[in-house]
Amino acid sequence: MTKLFARFVKDESGATAIEYGLIAALISVALITGATTLGNALNTQFQSLSTKMTTANSKN
């Protein structure tokens, strides 16, 4: 039983999989945050453009 426990402690293959999973999760969070920020910025620009076009159209 002691040998089995010692072999389990030395086995690092599971740790590598967990590390890759954490890296993938971090990348996903960064991509979602970036896409949300970009989406909000684009929405603001299009709202501004829409307001300017409506104002220009109402002056005619």
C-alpha distance matrix in Angstrom:
0.0 3.8 5.4 5.1 6.3 8.7 10.0 10.7 12.5 14.5 15.6 19.0 20.6 20.4 22.1 24.9 25.6 25.8 28.1 30.3 30.5 31.6 34.2 35.5 35.9 37.8 40.0 40.8 41.7 43.9 45.6 46.3 47.7 49.9 51.1 52.0 53.9 55.7 56.6 58.0 60.0 61.4 62.3 64.2 66.1 67.1 68.2 70.4 71.8 72.5 74.3 76.4 77.4 78.3 80.4 82.1 82.8 84.3 86.8 88.4
3.8 0.0 3.8 5.4 5.1 6.1 8.6 9.8 10.6 12.4 14.3 17.7 19.9 19.9 21.1 23.9 25.1 25.2 27.1 29.6 30.1 30.9 33.3 35.0 35.4 36.9 39.3 40.3 41.1 43.1 45.0 45.9 47.0 49.1 50.7 51.5 53.2 55.1 56.2 57.5 59.4 60.9 61.9 63.7 65.5 66.7 67.8 69.8 71.4 72.2 73.9 75.9 77.0 78.0 80.0 81.7 82.6 84.1 86.4 88.2
5.4 3.8 0.0 3.8 5.4 5.0 6.1 8.5 9.9 10.6 12.3 15.9 17.8 18.5 19.9 22.3 23.6 24.3 26.0 28.2 29.0 30.1 32.2 33.9 34.7 36.2 38.3 39.5 40.6 42.4 44.2 45.2 46.5 48.4 49.9 51.0 52.7 54.4 55.5 57.1 58.8 60.2 61.4 63.2 64.9 66.0 67.3 69.3 70.7 71.6 73.5 75.4 76.4 77.5 79.6 81.1 82.0 83.6 85.9 87.6
5.1 5.4 3.8 0.0 3.8 5.5 5.2 6.2 8.7 10.1 10.7 14.3 15.7 15.9 17.8 20.2 21.1 21.7 23.9 25.9 26.4 27.7 30.0 31.3 32.0 33.8 35.9 36.8 38.0 40.0 41.6 42.5 44.0 46.0 47.3 48.3 50.2 51.8 52.8 54.4 56.3 57.6 58.6 60.6 62.3 63.3 64.6 66.7 68.1 68.9 70.8 72.8 73.6 74.7 76.9 78.4 79.1 80.8 83.2 84.8
6.3 5.1 5.4 3.8 0.0 3.8 5.4 5.0 6.2 8.7 10.0 13.2 15.2 14.9 16.1 19.0 20.1 20.1 22.1 24.6 24.9 25.8 28.3 29.9 30.3 31.9 34.2 35.2 36.0 38.1 40.0 40.7 42.0 44.1 45.6 46.5 48.1 50.0 51.1 52.4 54.3 55.8 56.8 58.6 60.5 61.6 62.7 64.8 66.3 67.1 68.8 70.9 71.9 73.0 75.0 76.6 77.5 79.0 81.4 83.1
8.7 6.1 5.0 5.5 3.8 0.0 3.8 5.4 5.2 6.4 8.8 12.0 14.5 15.0 15.8 18.4 20.1 20.3 21.8 24.3 25.2 25.9 28.0 29.9 30.6 31.9 34.1 35.5 36.4 38.1 40.0 41.1 42.2 44.1 45.8 46.9 48.3 50.1 51.4 52.8 54.5 56.1 57.3 59.0 60.7 61.9 63.2 65.1 66.5 67.6 69.3 71.2 72.3 73.5 75.4 77.0 77.9 79.6 81.8 83.5
10.0 8.6 6.1 5.2 5.4 3.8 0.0 3.8 5.5 5.2 6.2 9.9 11.8 12.9 14.2 16.3 17.8 18.7 20.3 22.3 23.4 24.6 26.4 28.1 29.2 30.6 32.5 33.8 35.1 36.8 38.5 39.7 41.1 42.8 44.3 45.6 47.2 48.7 50.0 51.6 53.2 54.6 55.9 57.8 59.3 60.5 61.9 63.8 65.1 66.1 68.0 69.8 70.8 72.1 74.1 75.6 76.4 78.2 80.4 82.0
10.7 9.8 8.5 6.2 5.0 5.4 3.8 0.0 3.8 5.5 5.3 8.5 10.2 10.2 11.6 14.3 15.3 15.8 17.8 19.9 20.6 21.7 23.9 25.4 26.2 27.8 29.9 31.0 32.1 34.0 35.7 36.7 38.1 40.0 41.4 42.5 44.2 45.9 47.0 48.6 50.4 51.7 52.9 54.8 56.4 57.5 58.8 60.9 62.2 63.1 65.0 66.9 67.9 69.0 71.1 72.6 73.4 75.1 77.4 79.0
12.5 10.6 9.9 8.7 6.2 5.2 5.5 3.8 0.0 3.8 5.6 7.8 10.7 10.7 10.8 13.7 15.5 15.4 16.8 19.5 20.3 20.8 22.9 25.0 25.6 26.8 29.1 30.4 31.2 32.9 35.0 36.1 37.1 39.0 40.7 41.8 43.2 45.0 46.3 47.7 49.3 50.9 52.2 53.8 55.5 56.8 58.1 59.9 61.4 62.5 64.2 66.0 67.2 68.4 70.3 71.9 72.9 74.5 76.7 78.4
14.5 12.4 10.6 10.1 8.7 6.4 5.2 5.5 3.8 0.0 3.8 6.2 9.3 10.6 10.7 12.7 15.1 15.7 16.5 18.9 20.4 21.1 22.6 24.8 25.9 26.9 28.8 30.5 31.6 33.0 34.9 36.3 37.4 39.0 40.8 42.1 43.4 45.0 46.5 48.1 49.5 51.0 52.4 54.1 55.6 57.0 58.4 60.2 61.5 62.7 64.5 66.2 67.3 68.7 70.6 72.0 73.0 74.8 76.9 78.6
15.6 14.3 12.3 10.7 10.0 8.8 6.2 5.3 5.6 3.8 0.0 3.8 5.9 7.4 8.4 10.1 12.0 13.1 14.3 16.2 17.7 18.9 20.4 22.2 23.5 24.9 26.5 28.0 29.4 30.9 32.5 34.0 35.4 36.9 38.4 39.9 41.4 42.8 44.2 45.9 47.4 48.7 50.1 52.0 53.4 54.6 56.2 58.0 59.2 60.3 62.3 64.0 64.9 66.3 68.4 69.7 70.6 72.5 74.6 76.2
19.0 17.7 15.9 14.3 13.2 12.0 9.9 8.5 7.8 6.2 3.8 0.0 3.8 5.5 5.2 6.6 9.1 10.1 10.8 12.8 14.5 15.5 16.8 18.8 20.2 21.3 23.0 24.7 26.0 27.3 29.0 30.6 31.9 33.3 34.9 36.5 37.9 39.2 40.7 42.5 43.8 45.2 46.7 48.5 49.9 51.1 52.7 54.5 55.7 56.9 58.9 60.5 61.5 62.9 64.9 66.2 67.2 69.1 71.2 72.7
20.6 19.9 17.8 15.7 15.2 14.5 11.8 10.2 10.7 9.3 5.9 3.8 0.0 3.8 5.4 5.3 6.7 8.9 10.1 11.0 12.7 14.6 15.7 17.0 18.8 20.4 21.6 23.0 24.8 26.2 27.5 29.1 30.7 32.0 33.3 35.1 36.7 37.8 39.1 41.1 42.6 43.6 45.2 47.2 48.4 49.5 51.2 53.1 54.1 55.2 57.4 59.0 59.8 61.3 63.4 64.6 65.4 67.4 69.6 71.0
20.4 19.9 18.5 15.9 14.9 15.0 12.9 10.2 10.7 10.6 7.4 5.5 3.8 0.0 3.8 5.4 5.2 6.3 8.7 10.1 10.7 12.5 14.4 15.5 16.6 18.6 20.2 21.2 22.8 24.6 25.9 27.1 28.8 30.5 31.6 33.1 34.9 36.2 37.3 39.2 40.9 42.0 43.3 45.3 46.8 47.8 49.3 51.4 52.5 53.4 55.5 57.3 58.1 59.4 61.5 62.9 63.7 65.5 67.8 69.3
22.1 21.1 19.9 17.8 16.1 15.8 14.2 11.6 10.8 10.7 8.4 5.2 5.4 3.8 0.0 3.8 5.4 5.1 6.1 8.7 9.8 10.5 12.3 14.2 15.2 16.5 18.4 19.9 21.1 22.6 24.4 25.7 27.0 28.6 30.2 31.6 33.0 34.6 35.9 37.6 39.1 40.5 41.9 43.7 45.1 46.4 47.9 49.7 51.0 52.1 54.0 55.7 56.7 58.1 60.1 61.5 62.4 64.2 66.4 68.0
24.9 23.9 22.3 20.2 19.0 18.4 16.3 14.3 13.7 12.7 10.1 6.6 5.3 5.4 3.8 0.0 3.8 5.4 5.1 6.3 8.6 9.9 10.6 12.4 14.2 15.4 16.6 18.4 20.1 21.2 22.6 24.4 25.8 27.0 28.6 30.3 31.7 32.9 34.4 36.3 37.6 38.8 40.4 42.3 43.5 44.7 46.5 48.2 49.3 50.6 52.6 54.1 55.0 56.6 58.6 59.8 60.8 62.7 64.8 66.3
25.6 25.1 23.6 21.1 20.1 20.1 17.8 15.3 15.5 15.1 12.0 9.1 6.7 5.2 5.4 3.8 0.0 3.8 5.4 5.2 6.2 8.7 9.9 10.6 12.3 14.3 15.4 16.5 18.5 20.1 21.1 22.5 24.4 25.8 26.9 28.6 30.4 31.5 32.6 34.7 36.2 37.2 38.6 40.8 42.1 43.0 44.7 46.7 47.7 48.7 50.9 52.5 53.3 54.7 56.9 58.1 58.9 60.8 63.1 64.5
25.8 25.2 24.3 21.7 20.1 20.3 18.7 15.8 15.4 15.7 13.1 10.1 8.9 6.3 5.1 5.4 3.8 0.0 3.8 5.4 5.0 6.2 8.6 9.8 10.5 12.3 14.3 15.2 16.5 18.4 19.9 21.0 22.5 24.3 25.6 26.9 28.6 30.2 31.3 33.0 34.7 36.0 37.2 39.1 40.7 41.8 43.2 45.2 46.5 47.4 49.4 51.2 52.1 53.4 55.4 56.9 57.7 59.5 61.7 63.3
28.1 27.1 26.0 23.9 22.1 21.8 20.3 17.8 16.8 16.5 14.3 10.8 10.1 8.7 6.1 5.1 5.4 3.8 0.0 3.8 5.3 5.1 6.2 8.6 9.8 10.6 12.4 14.2 15.4 16.6 18.4 20.0 21.2 22.6 24.3 25.8 27.1 28.5 30.1 31.7 33.1 34.5 36.0 37.8 39.2 40.5 42.0 43.8 45.0 46.3 48.2 49.8 50.8 52.3 54.2 55.5 56.6 58.4 60.5 62.1
30.3 29.6 28.2 25.9 24.6 24.3 22.3 19.9 19.5 18.9 16.2 12.8 11.0 10.1 8.7 6.3 5.2 5.4 3.8 0.0 3.8 5.4 5.1 6.1 8.6 9.9 10.6 12.2 14.3 15.4 16.5 18.3 20.0 21.0 22.4 24.3 25.8 26.8 28.3 30.3 31.6 32.6 34.3 36.3 37.4 38.5 40.3 42.1 43.1 44.4 46.5 48.0 48.8 50.4 52.4 53.6 54.5 56.6 58.6 60.1
30.5 30.1 29.0 26.4 24.9 25.2 23.4 20.6 20.3 20.4 17.7 14.5 12.7 10.7 9.8 8.6 6.2 5.0 5.3 3.8 0.0 3.8 5.5 5.1 6.2 8.7 9.9 10.5 12.4 14.3 15.3 16.5 18.4 20.0 21.0 22.5 24.4 25.6 26.7 28.6 30.3 31.3 32.6 34.7 36.2 37.1 38.7 40.7 41.8 42.8 44.8 46.6 47.4 48.8 50.9 52.2 53.0 54.9 57.1 58.6
31.6 30.9 30.1 27.7 25.8 25.9 24.6 21.7 20.8 21.1 18.9 15.5 14.6 12.5 10.5 9.9 8.7 6.2 5.1 5.4 3.8 0.0 3.8 5.4 5.0 6.2 8.6 9.8 10.6 12.3 14.2 15.3 16.5 18.3 19.9 21.1 22.6 24.2 25.5 27.1 28.7 30.1 31.4 33.2 34.8 36.0 37.4 39.2 40.6 41.7 43.5 45.3 46.4 47.7 49.6 51.1 52.1 53.8 55.9 57.6
34.2 33.3 32.2 30.0 28.3 28.0 26.4 23.9 22.9 22.6 20.4 16.8 15.7 14.4 12.3 10.6 9.9 8.6 6.2 5.1 5.5 3.8 0.0 3.8 5.4 5.1 6.2 8.6 9.9 10.6 12.3 14.3 15.4 16.5 18.3 20.0 21.2 22.4 24.1 25.9 27.1 28.4 30.1 31.8 33.0 34.4 36.1 37.7 38.9 40.3 42.2 43.7 44.7 46.3 48.2 49.4 50.5 52.4 54.4 56.0
35.5 35.0 33.9 31.3 29.9 29.9 28.1 25.4 25.0 24.8 22.2 18.8 17.0 15.5 14.2 12.4 10.6 9.8 8.6 6.1 5.1 5.4 3.8 0.0 3.8 5.5 5.1 6.1 8.7 9.9 10.5 12.2 14.2 15.3 16.3 18.2 20.0 20.9 22.2 24.3 25.7 26.6 28.2 30.3 31.5 32.5 34.3 36.2 37.1 38.3 40.4 42.0 42.8 44.3 46.4 47.6 48.5 50.4 52.6 54.0
35.9 35.4 34.7 32.0 30.3 30.6 29.2 26.2 25.6 25.9 23.5 20.2 18.8 16.6 15.2 14.2 12.3 10.5 9.8 8.6 6.2 5.0 5.4 3.8 0.0 3.8 5.5 5.0 6.2 8.6 9.9 10.6 12.3 14.2 15.3 16.5 18.4 19.9 20.9 22.6 24.4 25.6 26.7 28.7 30.3 31.4 32.8 34.8 36.1 37.0 38.9 40.8 41.7 43.0 45.0 46.5 47.3 49.1 51.3 52.9
37.8 36.9 36.2 33.8 31.9 31.9 30.6 27.8 26.8 26.9 24.9 21.3 20.4 18.6 16.5 15.4 14.3 12.3 10.6 9.9 8.7 6.2 5.1 5.5 3.8 0.0 3.8 5.4 5.1 6.2 8.6 10.0 10.6 12.2 14.2 15.4 16.6 18.3 19.8 21.2 22.6 24.2 25.7 27.2 28.8 30.2 31.6 33.3 34.7 36.0 37.7 39.3 40.6 41.9 43.7 45.2 46.3 48.0 50.1 51.8
40.0 39.3 38.3 35.9 34.2 34.1 32.5 29.9 29.1 28.8 26.5 23.0 21.6 20.2 18.4 16.6 15.4 14.3 12.4 10.6 9.9 8.6 6.2 5.1 5.5 3.8 0.0 3.8 5.5 5.1 6.1 8.6 9.9 10.5 12.1 14.2 15.3 16.3 18.0 19.9 21.0 22.2 24.0 25.8 26.9 28.3 30.0 31.7 32.7 34.1 36.1 37.6 38.6 40.2 42.1 43.2 44.3 46.3 48.3 49.8
40.8 40.3 39.5 36.8 35.2 35.5 33.8 31.0 30.4 30.5 28.0 24.7 23.0 21.2 19.9 18.4 16.5 15.2 14.2 12.2 10.5 9.8 8.6 6.1 5.0 5.4 3.8 0.0 3.8 5.4 5.1 6.1 8.5 9.8 10.5 12.2 14.2 15.2 16.2 18.3 19.9 20.9 22.2 24.3 25.7 26.6 28.2 30.2 31.3 32.3 34.4 36.1 37.0 38.3 40.4 41.7 42.6 44.5 46.7 48.2
41.7 41.1 40.6 38.0 36.0 36.4 35.1 32.1 31.2 31.6 29.4 26.0 24.8 22.8 21.1 20.1 18.5 16.5 15.4 14.3 12.4 10.6 9.9 8.7 6.2 5.1 5.5 3.8 0.0 3.8 5.5 5.2 6.1 8.5 9.9 10.5 12.2 14.1 15.2 16.5 18.4 19.9 20.9 22.7 24.5 25.7 26.9 28.8 30.3 31.3 33.0 34.9 36.0 37.2 39.1 40.7 41.7 43.3 45.4 47.2
43.9 43.1 42.4 40.0 38.1 38.1 36.8 34.0 32.9 33.0 30.9 27.3 26.2 24.6 22.6 21.2 20.1 18.4 16.6 15.4 14.3 12.3 10.6 9.9 8.6 6.2 5.1 5.4 3.8 0.0 3.8 5.5 5.1 6.1 8.5 9.9 10.6 12.1 14.0 15.4 16.5 18.2 19.8 21.3 22.6 24.2 25.7 27.2 28.6 30.1 31.7 33.3 34.5 36.1 37.7 39.1 40.4 42.1 44.0 45.8
45.6 45.0 44.2 41.6 40.0 40.0 38.5 35.7 35.0 34.9 32.5 29.0 27.5 25.9 24.4 22.6 21.1 19.9 18.4 16.5 15.3 14.2 12.3 10.5 9.9 8.6 6.1 5.1 5.5 3.8 0.0 3.8 5.4 5.1 6.0 8.5 9.9 10.4 11.9 14.1 15.3 16.2 18.0 19.9 21.0 22.1 24.0 25.7 26.7 28.0 30.1 31.5 32.5 34.1 36.0 37.2 38.2 40.2 42.2 43.7
46.3 45.9 45.2 42.5 40.7 41.1 39.7 36.7 36.1 36.3 34.0 30.6 29.1 27.1 25.7 24.4 22.5 21.0 20.0 18.3 16.5 15.3 14.3 12.2 10.6 10.0 8.6 6.1 5.2 5.5 3.8 0.0 3.8 5.5 5.1 6.1 8.6 9.8 10.3 12.2 14.2 15.2 16.2 18.3 20.0 20.8 22.2 24.3 25.6 26.4 28.4 30.3 31.2 32.4 34.4 35.9 36.8 38.5 40.7 42.4
47.7 47.0 46.5 44.0 42.0 42.2 41.1 38.1 37.1 37.4 35.4 31.9 30.7 28.8 27.0 25.8 24.4 22.5 21.2 20.0 18.4 16.5 15.4 14.2 12.3 10.6 9.9 8.5 6.1 5.1 5.4 3.8 0.0 3.8 5.5 5.2 6.2 8.6 9.8 10.7 12.4 14.2 15.3 16.7 18.6 20.0 21.1 22.8 24.5 25.7 27.2 29.0 30.3 31.6 33.2 34.9 36.1 37.6 39.6 41.5
49.9 49.1 48.4 46.0 44.1 44.1 42.8 40.0 39.0 39.0 36.9 33.3 32.0 30.5 28.6 27.0 25.8 24.3 22.6 21.0 20.0 18.3 16.5 15.3 14.2 12.2 10.5 9.8 8.5 6.1 5.1 5.5 3.8 0.0 3.8 5.4 5.1 6.1 8.4 9.9 10.6 12.2 14.1 15.5 16.6 18.3 19.9 21.3 22.6 24.1 25.9 27.3 28.5 30.2 31.8 33.1 34.4 36.2 38.1 39.8
51.1 50.7 49.9 47.3 45.6 45.8 44.3 41.4 40.7 40.8 38.4 34.9 33.3 31.6 30.2 28.6 26.9 25.6 24.3 22.4 21.0 19.9 18.3 16.3 15.3 14.2 12.1 10.5 9.9 8.5 6.0 5.1 5.5 3.8 0.0 3.8 5.5 5.1 5.9 8.5 9.8 10.4 12.0 14.2 15.3 16.2 18.0 19.9 20.9 22.0 24.1 25.7 26.5 28.1 30.1 31.3 32.3 34.2 36.3 37.8
52.0 51.5 51.0 48.3 46.5 46.9 45.6 42.5 41.8 42.1 39.9 36.5 35.1 33.1 31.6 30.3 28.6 26.9 25.8 24.3 22.5 21.1 20.0 18.2 16.5 15.4 14.2 12.2 10.5 9.9 8.5 6.1 5.2 5.4 3.8 0.0 3.8 5.5 5.0 6.2 8.6 9.9 10.4 12.4 14.3 15.3 16.3 18.4 19.9 20.8 22.5 24.4 25.6 26.7 28.6 30.2 31.2 32.7 34.9 36.7
53.9 53.2 52.7 50.2 48.1 48.3 47.2 44.2 43.2 43.4 41.4 37.9 36.7 34.9 33.0 31.7 30.4 28.6 27.1 25.8 24.4 22.6 21.2 20.0 18.4 16.6 15.3 14.2 12.2 10.6 9.9 8.6 6.2 5.1 5.5 3.8 0.0 3.8 5.4 5.2 6.2 8.7 9.9 10.7 12.5 14.4 15.4 16.8 18.6 20.0 21.3 22.9 24.5 25.8 27.3 28.9 30.3 31.8 33.7 35.7
55.7 55.1 54.4 51.8 50.0 50.1 48.7 45.9 45.0 45.0 42.8 39.2 37.8 36.2 34.6 32.9 31.5 30.2 28.5 26.8 25.6 24.2 22.4 20.9 19.9 18.3 16.3 15.2 14.1 12.1 10.4 9.8 8.6 6.1 5.1 5.5 3.8 0.0 3.8 5.5 5.1 6.1 8.5 9.9 10.6 12.3 14.2 15.4 16.5 18.2 20.0 21.3 22.5 24.2 25.9 27.0 28.4 30.3 32.1 33.8
56.6 56.2 55.5 52.8 51.1 51.4 50.0 47.0 46.3 46.5 44.2 40.7 39.1 37.3 35.9 34.4 32.6 31.3 30.1 28.3 26.7 25.5 24.1 22.2 20.9 19.8 18.0 16.2 15.2 14.0 11.9 10.3 9.8 8.4 5.9 5.0 5.4 3.8 0.0 3.8 5.5 5.1 6.1 8.6 9.9 10.5 12.1 14.2 15.3 16.2 18.2 20.0 20.9 22.2 24.2 25.6 26.5 28.3 30.5 32.1
58.0 57.5 57.1 54.4 52.4 52.8 51.6 48.6 47.7 48.1 45.9 42.5 41.1 39.2 37.6 36.3 34.7 33.0 31.7 30.3 28.6 27.1 25.9 24.3 22.6 21.2 19.9 18.3 16.5 15.4 14.1 12.2 10.7 9.9 8.5 6.2 5.2 5.5 3.8 0.0 3.8 5.5 5.0 6.2 8.7 10.0 10.5 12.4 14.3 15.2 16.5 18.5 20.0 21.0 22.6 24.4 25.6 27.0 29.0 31.0
60.0 59.4 58.8 56.3 54.3 54.5 53.2 50.4 49.3 49.5 47.4 43.8 42.6 40.9 39.1 37.6 36.2 34.7 33.1 31.6 30.3 28.7 27.1 25.7 24.4 22.6 21.0 19.9 18.4 16.5 15.3 14.2 12.4 10.6 9.8 8.6 6.2 5.1 5.5 3.8 0.0 3.8 5.4 5.2 6.3 8.8 10.0 10.8 12.5 14.3 15.5 16.8 18.5 20.1 21.4 22.8 24.4 26.0 27.7 29.7
61.4 60.9 60.2 57.6 55.8 56.1 54.6 51.7 50.9 51.0 48.7 45.2 43.6 42.0 40.5 38.8 37.2 36.0 34.5 32.6 31.3 30.1 28.4 26.6 25.6 24.2 22.2 20.9 19.9 18.2 16.2 15.2 14.2 12.2 10.4 9.9 8.7 6.1 5.1 5.5 3.8 0.0 3.8 5.4 5.1 6.2 8.5 9.8 10.5 12.1 14.2 15.4 16.4 18.2 19.9 21.0 22.3 24.3 26.1 27.7
62.3 61.9 61.4 58.6 56.8 57.3 55.9 52.9 52.2 52.4 50.1 46.7 45.2 43.3 41.9 40.4 38.6 37.2 36.0 34.3 32.6 31.4 30.1 28.2 26.7 25.7 24.0 22.2 20.9 19.8 18.0 16.2 15.3 14.1 12.0 10.4 9.9 8.5 6.1 5.0 5.4 3.8 0.0 3.8 5.5 5.2 6.1 8.6 9.9 10.4 12.2 14.3 15.2 16.3 18.3 19.9 20.8 22.4 24.6 26.3
64.2 63.7 63.2 60.6 58.6 59.0 57.8 54.8 53.8 54.1 52.0 48.5 47.2 45.3 43.7 42.3 40.8 39.1 37.8 36.3 34.7 33.2 31.8 30.3 28.7 27.2 25.8 24.3 22.7 21.3 19.9 18.3 16.7 15.5 14.2 12.4 10.7 9.9 8.6 6.2 5.2 5.4 3.8 0.0 3.8 5.5 5.1 6.2 8.6 9.9 10.6 12.4 14.3 15.4 16.6 18.4 19.9 21.2 23.0 25.2
66.1 65.5 64.9 62.3 60.5 60.7 59.3 56.4 55.5 55.6 53.4 49.9 48.4 46.8 45.1 43.5 42.1 40.7 39.2 37.4 36.2 34.8 33.0 31.5 30.3 28.8 26.9 25.7 24.5 22.6 21.0 20.0 18.6 16.6 15.3 14.3 12.5 10.6 9.9 8.7 6.3 5.1 5.5 3.8 0.0 3.8 5.5 5.1 6.2 8.6 10.0 10.7 12.3 14.3 15.4 16.5 18.3 20.1 21.6 23.4
67.1 66.7 66.0 63.3 61.6 61.9 60.5 57.5 56.8 57.0 54.6 51.1 49.5 47.8 46.4 44.7 43.0 41.8 40.5 38.5 37.1 36.0 34.4 32.5 31.4 30.2 28.3 26.6 25.7 24.2 22.1 20.8 20.0 18.3 16.2 15.3 14.4 12.3 10.5 10.0 8.8 6.2 5.2 5.5 3.8 0.0 3.8 5.4 5.0 6.0 8.5 9.8 10.4 12.1 14.1 15.1 16.1 18.2 20.1 21.6
68.2 67.8 67.3 64.6 62.7 63.2 61.9 58.8 58.1 58.4 56.2 52.7 51.2 49.3 47.9 46.5 44.7 43.2 42.0 40.3 38.7 37.4 36.1 34.3 32.8 31.6 30.0 28.2 26.9 25.7 24.0 22.2 21.1 19.9 18.0 16.3 15.4 14.2 12.1 10.5 10.0 8.5 6.1 5.1 5.5 3.8 0.0 3.8 5.4 5.0 6.2 8.7 9.9 10.5 12.3 14.2 15.2 16.5 18.6 20.6
70.4 69.8 69.3 66.7 64.8 65.1 63.8 60.9 59.9 60.2 58.0 54.5 53.1 51.4 49.7 48.2 46.7 45.2 43.8 42.1 40.7 39.2 37.7 36.2 34.8 33.3 31.7 30.2 28.8 27.2 25.7 24.3 22.8 21.3 19.9 18.4 16.8 15.4 14.2 12.4 10.8 9.8 8.6 6.2 5.1 5.4 3.8 0.0 3.8 5.4 5.2 6.3 8.7 9.9 10.7 12.3 14.2 15.5 17.0 19.2
71.8 71.4 70.7 68.1 66.3 66.5 65.1 62.2 61.4 61.5 59.2 55.7 54.1 52.5 51.0 49.3 47.7 46.5 45.0 43.1 41.8 40.6 38.9 37.1 36.1 34.7 32.7 31.3 30.3 28.6 26.7 25.6 24.5 22.6 20.9 19.9 18.6 16.5 15.3 14.3 12.5 10.5 9.9 8.6 6.2 5.0 5.4 3.8 0.0 3.8 5.4 5.1 6.1 8.6 9.9 10.5 12.1 14.3 15.6 17.3
72.5 72.2 71.6 68.9 67.1 67.6 66.1 63.1 62.5 62.7 60.3 56.9 55.2 53.4 52.1 50.6 48.7 47.4 46.3 44.4 42.8 41.7 40.3 38.3 37.0 36.0 34.1 32.3 31.3 30.1 28.0 26.4 25.7 24.1 22.0 20.8 20.0 18.2 16.2 15.2 14.3 12.1 10.4 9.9 8.6 6.0 5.0 5.4 3.8 0.0 3.8 5.5 5.1 6.1 8.6 9.8 10.4 12.2 14.4 16.0
74.3 73.9 73.5 70.8 68.8 69.3 68.0 65.0 64.2 64.5 62.3 58.9 57.4 55.5 54.0 52.6 50.9 49.4 48.2 46.5 44.8 43.5 42.2 40.4 38.9 37.7 36.1 34.4 33.0 31.7 30.1 28.4 27.2 25.9 24.1 22.5 21.3 20.0 18.2 16.5 15.5 14.2 12.2 10.6 10.0 8.5 6.2 5.2 5.4 3.8 0.0 3.8 5.5 5.1 6.1 8.6 9.8 10.6 12.6 14.9
76.4 75.9 75.4 72.8 70.9 71.2 69.8 66.9 66.0 66.2 64.0 60.5 59.0 57.3 55.7 54.1 52.5 51.2 49.8 48.0 46.6 45.3 43.7 42.0 40.8 39.3 37.6 36.1 34.9 33.3 31.5 30.3 29.0 27.3 25.7 24.4 22.9 21.3 20.0 18.5 16.8 15.4 14.3 12.4 10.7 9.8 8.7 6.3 5.1 5.5 3.8 0.0 3.8 5.5 5.1 6.1 8.5 10.0 10.9 13.1
77.4 77.0 76.4 73.6 71.9 72.3 70.8 67.9 67.2 67.3 64.9 61.5 59.8 58.1 56.7 55.0 53.3 52.1 50.8 48.8 47.4 46.4 44.7 42.8 41.7 40.6 38.6 37.0 36.0 34.5 32.5 31.2 30.3 28.5 26.5 25.6 24.5 22.5 20.9 20.0 18.5 16.4 15.2 14.3 12.3 10.4 9.9 8.7 6.1 5.1 5.5 3.8 0.0 3.8 5.4 5.1 6.0 8.6 10.1 11.3
78.3 78.0 77.5 74.7 73.0 73.5 72.1 69.0 68.4 68.7 66.3 62.9 61.3 59.4 58.1 56.6 54.7 53.4 52.3 50.4 48.8 47.7 46.3 44.3 43.0 41.9 40.2 38.3 37.2 36.1 34.1 32.4 31.6 30.2 28.1 26.7 25.8 24.2 22.2 21.0 20.1 18.2 16.3 15.4 14.3 12.1 10.5 9.9 8.6 6.1 5.1 5.5 3.8 0.0 3.8 5.5 5.1 6.2 8.8 10.4
80.4 80.0 79.6 76.9 75.0 75.4 74.1 71.1 70.3 70.6 68.4 64.9 63.4 61.5 60.1 58.6 56.9 55.4 54.2 52.4 50.9 49.6 48.2 46.4 45.0 43.7 42.1 40.4 39.1 37.7 36.0 34.4 33.2 31.8 30.1 28.6 27.3 25.9 24.2 22.6 21.4 19.9 18.3 16.6 15.4 14.1 12.3 10.7 9.9 8.6 6.1 5.1 5.4 3.8 0.0 3.8 5.4 5.3 6.5 9.3
82.1 81.7 81.1 78.4 76.6 77.0 75.6 72.6 71.9 72.0 69.7 66.2 64.6 62.9 61.5 59.8 58.1 56.9 55.5 53.6 52.2 51.1 49.4 47.6 46.5 45.2 43.2 41.7 40.7 39.1 37.2 35.9 34.9 33.1 31.3 30.2 28.9 27.0 25.6 24.4 22.8 21.0 19.9 18.4 16.5 15.1 14.2 12.3 10.5 9.8 8.6 6.1 5.1 5.5 3.8 0.0 3.8 5.6 5.4 7.1
82.8 82.6 82.0 79.1 77.5 77.9 76.4 73.4 72.9 73.0 70.6 67.2 65.4 63.7 62.4 60.8 58.9 57.7 56.6 54.5 53.0 52.1 50.5 48.5 47.3 46.3 44.3 42.6 41.7 40.4 38.2 36.8 36.1 34.4 32.3 31.2 30.3 28.4 26.5 25.6 24.4 22.3 20.8 19.9 18.3 16.1 15.2 14.2 12.1 10.4 9.8 8.5 6.0 5.1 5.4 3.8 0.0 3.8 5.5 5.7
84.3 84.1 83.6 80.8 79.0 79.6 78.2 75.1 74.5 74.8 72.5 69.1 67.4 65.5 64.2 62.7 60.8 59.5 58.4 56.6 54.9 53.8 52.4 50.4 49.1 48.0 46.3 44.5 43.3 42.1 40.2 38.5 37.6 36.2 34.2 32.7 31.8 30.3 28.3 27.0 26.0 24.3 22.4 21.2 20.1 18.2 16.5 15.5 14.3 12.2 10.6 10.0 8.6 6.2 5.3 5.6 3.8 0.0 3.8 5.5
86.8 86.4 85.9 83.2 81.4 81.8 80.4 77.4 76.7 76.9 74.6 71.2 69.6 67.8 66.4 64.8 63.1 61.7 60.5 58.6 57.1 55.9 54.4 52.6 51.3 50.1 48.3 46.7 45.4 44.0 42.2 40.7 39.6 38.1 36.3 34.9 33.7 32.1 30.5 29.0 27.7 26.1 24.6 23.0 21.6 20.1 18.6 17.0 15.6 14.4 12.6 10.9 10.1 8.8 6.5 5.4 5.5 3.8 0.0 3.8
88.4 88.2 87.6 84.8 83.1 83.5 82.0 79.0 78.4 78.6 76.2 72.7 71.0 69.3 68.0 66.3 64.5 63.3 62.1 60.1 58.6 57.6 56.0 54.0 52.9 51.8 49.8 48.2 47.2 45.8 43.7 42.4 41.5 39.8 37.8 36.7 35.7 33.8 32.1 31.0 29.7 27.7 26.3 25.2 23.4 21.6 20.6 19.2 17.3 16.0 14.9 13.1 11.3 10.4 9.3 7.1 5.7 5.5 3.8 0.0
